[in-house]
């Protein structure tokens, strides 16, 4: 069952959204409905870590990884100068 909904949206945004919808051969209502459906779907265990992720959490030293990246960036800078 469809229900009407009234929204207050900036006019420029509406114009851009209508162009976006037209390019995709969809109605603006369909785009908004699809967006709302996508953002309101509840994901199972949202926000919870899987046991594997929890076990691996903290294994890698972030400071060391960042240092490695900067060393590699310096290497590439020297190589391609």
QUITAFEN-V952567 format. One record per run of one state. SS is the DSSP state (2 for helix, 1 for strand, 0 for the rest). FROM is the first residue (numbers start at 1). LEN is the number of residues. Records with the same first field share a line. If there is no record, write none. Layout:
SS=FROM-LEN + FROM-LEN
This chain:
0=1-10 + 24-4 + 41-10 + 57-5 + 80-2
2=11-13 + 28-13 + 51-6 + 62-18
